[in-house]
Amino acid sequence: MLKRYKLFASEEDGAVTVDWVVLTAAVVSLAGIAYSAINGPTGDVSLAVSTTIGGVTVDSGL
């Protein structure tokens, strides 16, 4: 039984998986933070452009 425990303790495959999960969670979190930081100012600009374009009348010349 002690031999099995030592073998289990020496395995590193599970630790690598945990590292990748933590790294992936960090990347996703940073992407969410970046999205929220960019979305506010660009959302205001797109709303202003949409309002301006919506108020323009085009004369077709026909």
PDB file as gemmi writes it, atoms N, CA and C in Angstrom:
CRYST1    1.000    1.000    1.000  90.00  90.00  90.00 P 1                      
ATOM      1  N   MET A   1       0.820  -1.191   0.000  1.00  0.00           N  
ATOM      2  CA  MET A   1       0.000   0.000   0.000  1.00  0.00           C  
ATOM      3  C   MET A   1       0.865   1.256   0.000  1.00  0.00           C  
ATOM      4  N   LEU A   2       1.950   1.240   0.728  1.00  0.00           N  
ATOM      5  CA  LEU A   2       2.844   2.390   0.773  1.00  0.00           C  
ATOM      6  C   LEU A   2       3.479   2.628  -0.598  1.00  0.00           C  
ATOM      7  N   LYS A   3       3.770   1.555  -1.315  1.00  0.00           N  
ATOM      8  CA  LYS A   3       4.354   1.670  -2.653  1.00  0.00           C  
ATOM      9  C   LYS A   3       3.372   2.369  -3.596  1.00  0.00           C  
ATOM     10  N   ARG A   4       2.104   2.031  -3.505  1.00  0.00           N  
ATOM     11  CA  ARG A   4       1.084   2.673  -4.346  1.00  0.00           C  
ATOM     12  C   ARG A   4       0.974   4.162  -4.019  1.00  0.00           C  
ATOM     13  N   TYR A   5       1.012   4.495  -2.749  1.00  0.00           N  
ATOM     14  CA  TYR A   5       0.921   5.896  -2.345  1.00  0.00           C  
ATOM     15  C   TYR A   5       2.110   6.691  -2.882  1.00  0.00           C  
ATOM     16  N   LYS A   6       3.309   6.144  -2.784  1.00  0.00           N  
ATOM     17  CA  LYS A   6       4.495   6.832  -3.299  1.00  0.00           C  
ATOM     18  C   LYS A   6       4.405   7.011  -4.812  1.00  0.00           C  
ATOM     19  N   LEU A   7       3.888   5.998  -5.504  1.00  0.00           N  
ATOM     20  CA  LEU A   7       3.717   6.103  -6.948  1.00  0.00           C  
ATOM     21  C   LEU A   7       2.696   7.198  -7.279  1.00  0.00           C  
ATOM     22  N   PHE A   8       1.601   7.223  -6.523  1.00  0.00           N  
ATOM     23  CA  PHE A   8       0.569   8.244  -6.739  1.00  0.00           C  
ATOM     24  C   PHE A   8       1.122   9.642  -6.467  1.00  0.00           C  
ATOM     25  N   ALA A   9       1.886   9.792  -5.417  1.00  0.00           N  
ATOM     26  CA  ALA A   9       2.444  11.091  -5.049  1.00  0.00           C  
ATOM     27  C   ALA A   9       3.484  11.570  -6.052  1.00  0.00           C  
ATOM     28  N   SER A  10       4.147  10.646  -6.742  1.00  0.00           N  
ATOM     29  CA  SER A  10       5.183  11.044  -7.696  1.00  0.00           C  
ATOM     30  C   SER A  10       4.611  11.395  -9.064  1.00  0.00           C  
ATOM     31  N   GLU A  11       3.361  11.060  -9.325  1.00  0.00           N  
ATOM     32  CA  GLU A  11       2.739  11.402 -10.609  1.00  0.00           C  
ATOM     33  C   GLU A  11       2.510  12.907 -10.690  1.00  0.00           C  
ATOM     34  N   GLU A  12       2.807  13.505 -11.841  1.00  0.00           N  
ATOM     35  CA  GLU A  12       2.644  14.944 -12.012  1.00  0.00           C  
ATOM     36  C   GLU A  12       1.618  15.301 -13.077  1.00  0.00           C  
ATOM     37  N   ASP A  13       0.980  14.320 -13.685  1.00  0.00           N  
ATOM     38  CA  ASP A  13       0.017  14.606 -14.745  1.00  0.00           C  
ATOM     39  C   ASP A  13      -1.157  15.440 -14.231  1.00  0.00           C  
ATOM     40  N   GLY A  14      -1.670  15.124 -13.089  1.00  0.00           N  
ATOM     41  CA  GLY A  14      -2.787  15.875 -12.528  1.00  0.00           C  
ATOM     42  C   GLY A  14      -2.413  17.297 -12.201  1.00  0.00           C  
ATOM     43  N   ALA A  15      -1.205  17.513 -11.727  1.00  0.00           N  
ATOM     44  CA  ALA A  15      -0.746  18.857 -11.381  1.00  0.00           C  
ATOM     45  C   ALA A  15      -0.646  19.734 -12.627  1.00  0.00           C  
ATOM     46  N   VAL A  16      -0.219  19.163 -13.722  1.00  0.00           N  
ATOM     47  CA  VAL A  16      -0.126  19.912 -14.978  1.00  0.00           C  
ATOM     48  C   VAL A  16      -1.520  20.309 -15.448  1.00  0.00           C  
ATOM     49  N   THR A  17      -2.487  19.419 -15.289  1.00  0.00           N  
ATOM     50  CA  THR A  17      -3.862  19.724 -15.666  1.00  0.00           C  
ATOM     51  C   THR A  17      -4.411  20.874 -14.842  1.00  0.00           C  
ATOM     52  N   VAL A  18      -4.143  20.870 -13.562  1.00  0.00           N  
ATOM     53  CA  VAL A  18      -4.593  21.957 -12.691  1.00  0.00           C  
ATOM     54  C   VAL A  18      -3.942  23.267 -13.107  1.00  0.00           C  
ATOM     55  N   ASP A  19      -2.671  23.229 -13.450  1.00  0.00           N  
ATOM     56  CA  ASP A  19      -1.986  24.434 -13.909  1.00  0.00           C  
ATOM     57  C   ASP A  19      -2.650  25.003 -15.160  1.00  0.00           C  
ATOM     58  N   TRP A  20      -2.976  24.144 -16.108  1.00  0.00           N  
ATOM     59  CA  TRP A  20      -3.628  24.605 -17.344  1.00  0.00           C  
ATOM     60  C   TRP A  20      -5.016  25.169 -17.069  1.00  0.00           C  
ATOM     61  N   VAL A  21      -5.747  24.570 -16.157  1.00  0.00           N  
ATOM     62  CA  VAL A  21      -7.077  25.080 -15.810  1.00  0.00           C  
ATOM     63  C   VAL A  21      -6.965  26.469 -15.191  1.00  0.00           C  
ATOM     64  N   VAL A  22      -6.019  26.653 -14.294  1.00  0.00           N  
ATOM     65  CA  VAL A  22      -5.822  27.963 -13.667  1.00  0.00           C  
ATOM     66  C   VAL A  22      -5.372  28.986 -14.696  1.00  0.00           C  
ATOM     67  N   LEU A  23      -4.465  28.617 -15.571  1.00  0.00           N  
ATOM     68  CA  LEU A  23      -3.993  29.525 -16.614  1.00  0.00           C  
ATOM     69  C   LEU A  23      -5.127  29.914 -17.555  1.00  0.00           C  
ATOM     70  N   THR A  24      -5.944  28.948 -17.948  1.00  0.00           N  
ATOM     71  CA  THR A  24      -7.072  29.234 -18.833  1.00  0.00           C  
ATOM     72  C   THR A  24      -8.084  30.151 -18.154  1.00  0.00           C  
ATOM     73  N   ALA A  25      -8.349  29.915 -16.885  1.00  0.00           N  
ATOM     74  CA  ALA A  25      -9.275  30.786 -16.146  1.00  0.00           C  
ATOM     75  C   ALA A  25      -8.735  32.211 -16.070  1.00  0.00           C  
ATOM     76  N   ALA A  26      -7.443  32.358 -15.891  1.00  0.00           N  
ATOM     77  CA  ALA A  26      -6.843  33.693 -15.838  1.00  0.00           C  
ATOM     78  C   ALA A  26      -6.970  34.402 -17.181  1.00  0.00           C  
ATOM     79  N   VAL A  27      -6.725  33.694 -18.268  1.00  0.00           N  
ATOM     80  CA  VAL A  27      -6.831  34.293 -19.603  1.00  0.00           C  
ATOM     81  C   VAL A  27      -8.271  34.703 -19.896  1.00  0.00           C  
ATOM     82  N   VAL A  28      -9.225  33.855 -19.561  1.00  0.00           N  
ATOM     83  CA  VAL A  28     -10.637  34.183 -19.790  1.00  0.00           C  
ATOM     84  C   VAL A  28     -11.046  35.388 -18.947  1.00  0.00           C  
ATOM     85  N   SER A  29     -10.586  35.447 -17.713  1.00  0.00           N  
ATOM     86  CA  SER A  29     -10.900  36.587 -16.858  1.00  0.00           C  
ATOM     87  C   SER A  29     -10.322  37.883 -17.418  1.00  0.00           C  
ATOM     88  N   LEU A  30      -9.090  37.835 -17.872  1.00  0.00           N  
ATOM     89  CA  LEU A  30      -8.479  39.028 -18.452  1.00  0.00           C  
ATOM     90  C   LEU A  30      -9.191  39.458 -19.729  1.00  0.00           C  
ATOM     91  N   ALA A  31      -9.636  38.493 -20.530  1.00  0.00           N  
ATOM     92  CA  ALA A  31     -10.386  38.832 -21.740  1.00  0.00           C  
ATOM     93  C   ALA A  31     -11.704  39.500 -21.383  1.00  0.00           C  
ATOM     94  N   GLY A  32     -12.373  39.026 -20.344  1.00  0.00           N  
ATOM     95  CA  GLY A  32     -13.614  39.655 -19.901  1.00  0.00           C  
ATOM     96  C   GLY A  32     -13.393  41.063 -19.399  1.00  0.00           C  
ATOM     97  N   ILE A  33     -12.328  41.274 -18.666  1.00  0.00           N  
ATOM     98  CA  ILE A  33     -12.005  42.615 -18.168  1.00  0.00           C  
ATOM     99  C   ILE A  33     -11.688  43.552 -19.331  1.00  0.00           C  
ATOM    100  N   ALA A  34     -10.922  43.069 -20.295  1.00  0.00           N  
ATOM    101  CA  ALA A  34     -10.589  43.892 -21.464  1.00  0.00           C  
ATOM    102  C   ALA A  34     -11.847  44.226 -22.267  1.00  0.00           C  
ATOM    103  N   TYR A  35     -12.740  43.254 -22.414  1.00  0.00           N  
ATOM    104  CA  TYR A  35     -13.977  43.491 -23.157  1.00  0.00           C  
ATOM    105  C   TYR A  35     -14.823  44.565 -22.472  1.00  0.00           C  
ATOM    106  N   SER A  36     -14.955  44.469 -21.161  1.00  0.00           N  
ATOM    107  CA  SER A  36     -15.777  45.456 -20.455  1.00  0.00           C  
ATOM    108  C   SER A  36     -15.133  46.838 -20.491  1.00  0.00           C  
ATOM    109  N   ALA A  37     -13.812  46.897 -20.487  1.00  0.00           N  
ATOM    110  CA  ALA A  37     -13.126  48.188 -20.552  1.00  0.00           C  
ATOM    111  C   ALA A  37     -13.268  48.836 -21.922  1.00  0.00           C  
ATOM    112  N   ILE A  38     -13.283  48.025 -22.966  1.00  0.00           N  
ATOM    113  CA  ILE A  38     -13.384  48.549 -24.328  1.00  0.00           C  
ATOM    114  C   ILE A  38     -14.837  48.800 -24.713  1.00  0.00           C  
ATOM    115  N   ASN A  39     -15.748  47.978 -24.236  1.00  0.00           N  
ATOM    116  CA  ASN A  39     -17.145  48.054 -24.653  1.00  0.00           C  
ATOM    117  C   ASN A  39     -17.805  49.375 -24.255  1.00  0.00           C  
ATOM    118  N   GLY A  40     -17.497  49.912 -23.108  1.00  0.00           N  
ATOM    119  CA  GLY A  40     -18.125  51.158 -22.669  1.00  0.00           C  
ATOM    120  C   GLY A  40     -17.875  52.318 -23.616  1.00  0.00           C  
ATOM    121  N   PRO A  41     -16.627  52.706 -23.834  1.00  0.00           N  
ATOM    122  CA  PRO A  41     -16.347  53.840 -24.726  1.00  0.00           C  
ATOM    123  C   PRO A  41     -16.752  53.583 -26.175  1.00  0.00           C  
ATOM    124  N   THR A  42     -16.516  52.391 -26.687  1.00  0.00           N  
ATOM    125  CA  THR A  42     -16.872  52.136 -28.080  1.00  0.00           C  
ATOM    126  C   THR A  42     -18.375  52.008 -28.257  1.00  0.00           C  
ATOM    127  N   GLY A  43     -19.075  51.549 -27.222  1.00  0.00           N  
ATOM    128  CA  GLY A  43     -20.529  51.486 -27.296  1.00  0.00           C  
ATOM    129  C   GLY A  43     -21.134  52.875 -27.388  1.00  0.00           C  
ATOM    130  N   ASP A  44     -20.554  53.841 -26.655  1.00  0.00           N  
ATOM    131  CA  ASP A  44     -21.027  55.222 -26.726  1.00  0.00           C  
ATOM    132  C   ASP A  44     -20.791  55.811 -28.111  1.00  0.00           C  
ATOM    133  N   VAL A  45     -19.638  55.534 -28.691  1.00  0.00           N  
ATOM    134  CA  VAL A  45     -19.319  56.050 -30.019  1.00  0.00           C  
ATOM    135  C   VAL A  45     -20.254  55.443 -31.058  1.00  0.00           C  
ATOM    136  N   SER A  46     -20.494  54.150 -30.989  1.00  0.00           N  
ATOM    137  CA  SER A  46     -21.362  53.513 -31.976  1.00  0.00           C  
ATOM    138  C   SER A  46     -22.795  54.023 -31.861  1.00  0.00           C  
ATOM    139  N   LEU A  47     -23.245  54.325 -30.650  1.00  0.00           N  
ATOM    140  CA  LEU A  47     -24.579  54.894 -30.465  1.00  0.00           C  
ATOM    141  C   LEU A  47     -24.646  56.285 -31.083  1.00  0.00           C  
ATOM    142  N   ALA A  48     -23.606  57.098 -30.899  1.00  0.00           N  
ATOM    143  CA  ALA A  48     -23.578  58.442 -31.477  1.00  0.00           C  
ATOM    144  C   ALA A  48     -23.563  58.380 -33.002  1.00  0.00           C  
ATOM    145  N   VAL A  49     -22.790  57.465 -33.557  1.00  0.00           N  
ATOM    146  CA  VAL A  49     -22.739  57.313 -35.017  1.00  0.00           C  
ATOM    147  C   VAL A  49     -24.084  56.849 -35.548  1.00  0.00           C  
ATOM    148  N   SER A  50     -24.696  55.902 -34.865  1.00  0.00           N  
ATOM    149  CA  SER A  50     -26.001  55.407 -35.280  1.00  0.00           C  
ATOM    150  C   SER A  50     -27.050  56.509 -35.249  1.00  0.00           C  
ATOM    151  N   THR A  51     -27.036  57.320 -34.234  1.00  0.00           N  
ATOM    152  CA  THR A  51     -27.986  58.425 -34.127  1.00  0.00           C  
ATOM    153  C   THR A  51     -27.759  59.435 -35.240  1.00  0.00           C  
ATOM    154  N   THR A  52     -26.509  59.753 -35.516  1.00  0.00           N  
ATOM    155  CA  THR A  52     -26.182  60.716 -36.565  1.00  0.00           C  
ATOM    156  C   THR A  52     -26.596  60.192 -37.931  1.00  0.00           C  
ATOM    157  N   ILE A  53     -26.281  58.958 -38.214  1.00  0.00           N  
ATOM    158  CA  ILE A  53     -26.625  58.374 -39.520  1.00  0.00           C  
ATOM    159  C   ILE A  53     -28.141  58.264 -39.662  1.00  0.00           C  
ATOM    160  N   GLY A  54     -28.816  57.934 -38.563  1.00  0.00           N  
ATOM    161  CA  GLY A  54     -30.269  57.827 -38.610  1.00  0.00           C  
ATOM    162  C   GLY A  54     -30.958  59.155 -38.896  1.00  0.00           C  
ATOM    163  N   GLY A  55     -30.325  60.266 -38.559  1.00  0.00           N  
ATOM    164  CA  GLY A  55     -30.920  61.571 -38.767  1.00  0.00           C  
ATOM    165  C   GLY A  55     -30.612  62.180 -40.128  1.00  0.00           C  
ATOM    166  N   VAL A  56     -29.805  61.535 -40.925  1.00  0.00           N  
ATOM    167  CA  VAL A  56     -29.399  62.076 -42.224  1.00  0.00           C  
ATOM    168  C   VAL A  56     -30.443  61.683 -43.276  1.00  0.00           C  
ATOM    169  N   THR A  57     -30.823  62.663 -44.093  1.00  0.00           N  
ATOM    170  CA  THR A  57     -31.709  62.364 -45.221  1.00  0.00           C  
ATOM    171  C   THR A  57     -30.869  62.398 -46.495  1.00  0.00           C  
ATOM    172  N   VAL A  58     -31.153  61.488 -47.380  1.00  0.00           N  
ATOM    173  CA  VAL A  58     -30.395  61.388 -48.627  1.00  0.00           C  
ATOM    174  C   VAL A  58     -31.311  61.726 -49.775  1.00  0.00           C  
ATOM    175  N   ASP A  59     -30.862  62.650 -50.600  1.00  0.00           N  
ATOM    176  CA  ASP A  59     -31.625  63.029 -51.793  1.00  0.00           C  
ATOM    177  C   ASP A  59     -31.100  62.202 -52.952  1.00  0.00           C  
ATOM    178  N   SER A  60     -31.972  61.396 -53.530  1.00  0.00           N  
ATOM    179  CA  SER A  60     -31.535  60.500 -54.598  1.00  0.00           C  
ATOM    180  C   SER A  60     -31.299  61.216 -55.906  1.00  0.00           C  
ATOM    181  N   GLY A  61     -31.793  62.444 -56.053  1.00  0.00           N  
ATOM    182  CA  GLY A  61     -31.561  63.194 -57.274  1.00  0.00           C  
ATOM    183  C   GLY A  61     -32.461  62.778 -58.424  1.00  0.00           C  
ATOM    184  N   LEU A  62     -33.384  61.902 -58.196  1.00  0.00           N  
ATOM    185  CA  LEU A  62     -34.294  61.469 -59.264  1.00  0.00           C  
ATOM    186  C   LEU A  62     -35.547  62.266 -59.290  1.00  0.00           C  
TER     187      LEU A  62                                                      
END                                                                             
